[in-house]
Amino acid sequence: MPQLHDEPAGRPAPREGGPAAPVRVLLIEDDDTIRKSVGMALERYGYEVATAPDGLTGLEMFRDGHHDLLLVDVMLPHLDGIGLSCRVRETSQAPILMMSARGDALDVVAGLEAGADDYIVKPVDTTVLVARIRTLLRRATYTAPATADAPAPDDGGLLTFRDLTVDTRGLEVRADGRLLALTPTELRLLLEFVAAPGIVLERQTLLRKVWDYGWEGDSRVVDLTVQRLRKKIGADHIETVRGFGYKFRR
């Protein structure tokens, strides 16, 4: 059962250009008790929550409406969370937070490889869940960190590394002129890399900067996201430094 707390720690920030608008979360969970309790908890934090009891219904609801984030259980009837994430990624880069009852390596790996941005293990602590949701939503408006090691962008905010061009202002990435579809997490990870080319970034450093984990988180999420990013930008751009982490090649 999710752990509910009497006083929410905070609510979604107001959206630019008007009064606060609720963030819309699509919760897809087949357990009635968990679905209701998690939904109620998120609503107490100011989120607008739509729910679905199975994967196919959730996919239809996602396609029919606008949702800022998906919260998806791994084990779902009709279409499981892995298959659902794959289908969503065919047309959308909306943040996906996967929920796993066991936290087994196979569940985590399959979920992240399917396109999920992060995962959380049941039973869900509401404050941790909300922190993860906020982190995922912040990535959509993320800007590249400025460091002395990054090549100076031109007036258009462009960084070029051989065949790869990264627009740090427009938040677009192109390979050989072709626009790449990166998830918010993949984009934020790439921006960390291009801000420090040639420098080894440790996994725990990336967890802290990209996933906002202030604790010793599971580094599998880093490794699998790097794998996904390599498939899109080219494997030779990111070098594995065994025992330490990763380095972006100039």
Sequence and secondary structure as in RCSB ss.txt:
>XXXX:A:sequence
MPQLHDEPAGRPAPREGGPAAPVRVLLIEDDDTIRKSVGMALERYGYEVATAPDGLTGLEMFRDGHHDLLLVDVM
LPHLDGIGLSCRVRETSQAPILMMSARGDALDVVAGLEAGADDYIVKPVDTTVLVARIRTLLRRATYTAPATADA
PAPDDGGLLTFRDLTVDTRGLEVRADGRLLALTPTELRLLLEFVAAPGIVLERQTLLRKVWDYGWEGDSRVVDLT
VQRLRKKIGADHIETVRGFGYKFRR
>XXXX:A:secstr
  B  SS S      TTSS    EEEEE S HHHHHHHHHHHHHTT EEEEESSHHHHHHHHHHS  SEEEEESS
 SSS HHHHHHHHHTT    EEEEESS  HHHHHHHHHTT SEEEESS BHHHHHHHHHHHHHHTT      TTS
    TT EEEETTEEEETTTTEEEETTEE    HHHHHHHHHHHTSTTSEEEHHHHHHHHS   S   THHHHHH
HHHHHHHH GGGEEEETTTEEEE  
